[in-house]
Amino acid sequence: MPKALKSDARKVILDVYAFMQEEKRNKAPLIPFEKLEERVAAATGVSDRLVRKIVKEMKHAEETGEKISTPGKKRNKNRTKGRIEVDDFDLGVIR
């Protein structure tokens, strides 16, 4: 069963669809095929620089055998989640 796509993924799909539909209306590519990064940027609605950055990360990941990381996914594992460690003495004082 396919996974449900989040709203940002759906937006990218709709941007690509609109780009391809516009090319169909023109019966020719809007941007020449030689300018691949510009075509991808225009179709997905992101900047050329972001496309180049993601392609660079992909090439690096393929060379090293790593996965492409998602920004903001690293969490500190030693975090106490707002809890305070209380030993028996402190517990007695609190009572």
C-alpha positions in Angstrom: 0.0 0.0 0.0 1.5 3.4 -1.0 2.4 5.9 1.7 0.4 9.2 2.0 2.3 12.2 0.7 2.6 15.3 2.9 1.5 18.7 1.6 5.0 19.8 0.6 5.5 16.7 -1.6 2.1 17.2 -3.1 3.0 20.8 -3.9 6.1 19.7 -5.7 4.1 17.3 -7.8 1.6 20.0 -8.7 4.4 22.4 -9.7 5.9 19.7 -12.0 2.5 19.0 -13.4 1.9 22.7 -14.2 5.3 23.0 -15.8 4.8 20.0 -18.0 1.3 21.2 -18.9 2.7 24.6 -20.0 5.3 22.8 -22.2 2.5 20.7 -23.7 0.5 23.9 -24.5 3.6 25.4 -26.2 4.4 22.1 -27.9 8.1 22.8 -27.1 10.2 22.9 -24.0 10.1 26.2 -22.0 13.8 25.8 -21.1 16.3 24.0 -23.4 17.1 20.4 -22.5 20.8 21.3 -22.1 20.0 23.5 -19.1 19.0 20.5 -16.9 19.4 22.2 -13.5 17.4 25.2 -14.6 14.6 22.9 -15.9 14.4 21.0 -12.6 14.4 24.2 -10.6 11.6 25.7 -12.8 9.6 22.4 -12.7 9.8 21.9 -8.9 9.5 25.6 -7.9 12.9 25.7 -6.0 16.0 27.7 -6.7 18.8 26.6 -9.1 21.3 26.8 -6.2 19.2 24.3 -4.1 19.1 21.9 -7.1 22.9 22.1 -7.5 23.3 21.6 -3.7 21.1 18.5 -3.6 22.8 17.0 -6.7 26.2 17.6 -5.1 25.0 15.8 -1.9 23.7 12.9 -4.0 27.0 12.5 -5.8 28.9 12.6 -2.5 26.5 10.1 -0.9 26.9 7.7 -3.9 30.7 7.9 -3.6 30.9 7.3 0.1 27.9 4.9 0.3 26.1 7.1 2.8 22.4 8.1 2.8 21.4 11.6 1.9 20.6 13.4 5.2 17.5 15.4 5.9 18.3 18.8 7.6 17.1 19.0 11.2 16.8 15.3 11.9 19.7 15.0 14.3 18.6 14.9 18.0 20.7 15.0 21.2 20.3 11.5 22.7 21.5 12.6 26.1 18.7 15.1 26.7 16.6 14.5 29.8 13.4 15.7 28.2 12.8 18.3 30.9 13.0 15.9 33.8 15.1 16.6 36.9 17.0 13.8 38.5 16.0 13.6 42.2 17.9 11.4 44.6 16.5 10.1 47.9 17.9 13.0 50.0 16.3 15.6 47.7 13.0 13.7 47.7 13.0 13.8 51.5 13.6 17.5 51.5 10.8 18.1 49.0 8.4 16.1 51.2 
